[in-house]
Each structure stands twice: as C-alpha cells, then as structure tokens.
Amino acid sequence: TQSRSSAASDVYKRQALLKVDRNNLPALLPSSKEQEIGSTVYLMGTPADTLLGQSVFKGVISGRRAFADFSYIQTDAKVNPGNSGGAMLNEKGELIGVVSSKYVGYGIEGIGFAVPISQISARLNVVIPEPPKQKEVAAPTKPTKSRKK
C-alpha cells in the first residue's frame, strides 16, 4: 500500500489515503452534488474502541464553515473520539465527506465537522470517477381496450 498526506490540515495530518492493490472491491460512491443545509446525513465510525466499530449516527447538515482556507460541513450528528476518518453519507448512501473533528467547550454539544469529499479529492490530487449511469427503464403501460362500434 501507499499513503499520501498533507500537513496543511487536520484531516490530512491524522489520516492517510491508502492505495490497495486489489480490484473489484465494493466502494462508496462519492456524491457530485453539494448537499443543502438541513439535509439528513449519516456518519459511520468507530468511536472509542473497535468493539463499537462501524457505528452509525444520524443528523443534519447544520452549516458550512471555513477555517484557515479549508471548508467544512457542520453537522449535529454525534462525533466522538475515533470517528475521525469515518464516512459522512447522504440519504442515497453516497459519500459526501470525511469526519474530521468536533467543537469542544463547556456547555457545547452537537457541533461536528467533516471535510467535503470534493475538497479531499482536490487537495490530494485524486480523480474520483463518475459512477456509471444507470439505464432508465420505461414504466410499463396498461393495455387499452378497443371499442366496438
């Protein structure tokens, strides 16, 4: 495997992009659309211990923030230590971001952040291919009865 990182931001300092030398593995498809504030999101991660691996948390996009030339998706979904690097998915199950951090302070709860997938691919110079288009199937039509004269 190979890894690439960038010291420029927290998600890159703590995480690595791994290249796996295998083919035809299932993967999360990235979303090409920016999600609206108020959209439902799901976070997947491993908070605290591997016994809690692949826990799923539901929330909404509650804002978009920029800190030090980096964009973040703000969410109220629970973010715990160990969730960093986990997937942020939209309701279609598409990857929209990678969990990076949460805001911590006295009396503050429910403010987590994810780096948008578009920013990750741009910063790491990774081209994410568009998913193949699925053919649309026409809805069957009802047979019509002929009228007798």
Residue pairs with C-beta under 8 A, 6 or more apart in sequence:
1 18
1 19
1 20
1 21
2 18
2 19
3 16
3 17
3 18
3 19
4 16
4 17
4 124
5 12
5 13
5 15
5 16
5 17
6 12
6 13
6 123
6 124
7 13
8 70
8 123
9 68
9 70
9 115
9 123
10 100
10 101
11 84
11 85
11 98
11 100
11 115
11 120
12 123
12 124
14 84
14 85
15 84
15 85
15 98
17 124
17 126
28 87
28 89
28 93
28 94
28 95
29 93
29 94
29 95
29 131
30 94
30 95
30 96
30 117
30 121
30 128
31 90
31 92
31 94
31 95
31 96
31 117
32 130
34 116
34 118
35 41
35 61
35 73
35 90
35 96
36 61
37 60
37 61
37 62
37 63
37 64
38 60
38 61
39 60
39 61
39 90
39 91
40 58
40 59
40 60
40 90
40 91
41 58
41 59
41 60
41 61
41 73
41 75
41 77
41 88
41 89
41 90
41 96
42 56
42 57
42 58
42 59
42 77
42 88
42 89
42 90
42 91
43 56
43 57
43 59
43 75
43 77
43 78
43 79
43 83
43 86
43 87
43 88
43 89
43 99
43 112
43 114
44 54
44 55
44 56
44 57
44 86
44 87
44 89
45 54
45 55
45 57
45 79
45 80
45 82
45 83
45 84
45 85
45 86
45 87
45 99
46 52
46 53
46 54
46 55
46 82
46 83
46 86
47 55
47 80
47 81
47 82
47 83
48 80
48 81
48 82
49 82
52 82
57 77
57 78
57 79
57 83
58 77
59 75
59 76
59 77
59 78
59 110
59 112
60 75
60 76
60 77
61 73
61 74
61 75
62 74
62 75
62 76
62 111
63 74
64 71
64 72
64 73
64 74
65 71
65 72
65 74
65 113
66 72
70 115
70 119
71 115
71 116
71 119
72 100
72 113
72 114
72 115
72 116
73 88
73 96
73 97
73 113
73 114
73 115
73 116
74 111
74 112
74 113
75 88
75 112
75 113
75 114
76 110
76 111
76 112
77 88
77 112
78 110
78 112
79 99
79 101
79 102
79 112
79 113
80 102
83 99
83 112
84 99
84 100
84 101
85 98
85 99
86 98
86 99
87 95
87 97
87 98
87 99
88 95
88 96
88 97
88 98
88 99
88 114
89 95
89 96
90 96
95 117
96 114
96 116
96 117
97 114
97 115
97 116
97 117
97 120
98 114
98 115
98 117
98 120
99 112
99 113
99 114
100 113
100 114
100 115
101 112
101 113
102 111
102 112
102 113
103 111
103 112
103 113
117 128
120 126
121 127
121 128
